[in-house]
């Protein structure tokens, strides 16, 4: 049997302000790169810090009290997208 590992992320629920407690941008040393090929296949490559950053964002979206439909936009390097680059939308669904 493999080694047991634990993931823990403590955060303040800022959902009433429409915010995550962490910065959505994957700052160094975290690295995330998302690509979509001509057949619409999605490839996500991340270093260990990048995967943990994605996990923390997912944990906050899943655990905080966001209303259905709340969404965030990131570019394909998992940075906040304000530059009209191709983007990915992360949405809390029903």
N, C-alpha and C positions, 0 to 999 in steps of 0.2 A: 504494500500500500504506500502511496506517495506521501510526502510531507504535507501536513495540514497547514494552510495559510489562512490568514484573516484579513478582510478588507474592512476598514472602519473610516467613516467620514462624518464627523460632527459638524453641524452647520446651524445657523439661525434661519428659520423659515421667514424669508422676505417676500413670500408670494403675495401678501396683501398689497405690496408696492409694485408687483409685477417684475420682481428682480430675483436673481439667484444670489446667494451669499458669496459666490466666487466669481472671478473674472472669467467670462466665457472663452476668451482667447487662450489658446494653448501657447503659453510663453515658454522659452527655453528654460530648462533642457527638454521640455516636452515637444515632440514633433509628430504631427499628423498630416497625412496627405491622402486625399480622396480623389479618385479618378473614375470617370465613366467612359467606357469604350463605345465604339460605333454601334454595338449591339445592345447598349444600355446596361451592360454588366457593371456593377459597382465594385471597386477595389478600395479597401481602406488599409493603409499601411501606417503604422505608428510604432514609435519606440516605446519602451516600458512606461516612461513618464507620460507619453501621449495617451496610451491606453488607460492609465489611471486617471488622467484628466477627463477623458470621455466617461469613465465610470462614475466620477464625482458629479459631473453634469447630469448624467442619467439618474443617479441616486436622488439628486435634488428635484428633478422634474417628477420623479416617481413618488417621493415621500412628502414633498411640500404640498400645500393646499392650493395649487393652481387650478383655476377653473378650466373646464373643457374648452379647447380652442386656443388656449394661451400658446404662443409660439415664439421662437427665436430664429434668427438667421445667422448662418456661418458660411464662410467661403470654404473652398476645398482644402485649405490648410488649417481649418477649424479656428479661424479668426472671425471676429465680428465683421459682417460684410456691410460696408457703407459705400463701396466703390463701384456698384453695378457689375461686379464680377459674377460668374456663375456661383450659385449658392445652394445650400442645403437648408431646408426648414425643419426644425425640431418642434413638434407640436404635441401638446397634451391632448389626447383624444378621449372620447366618451368611453 
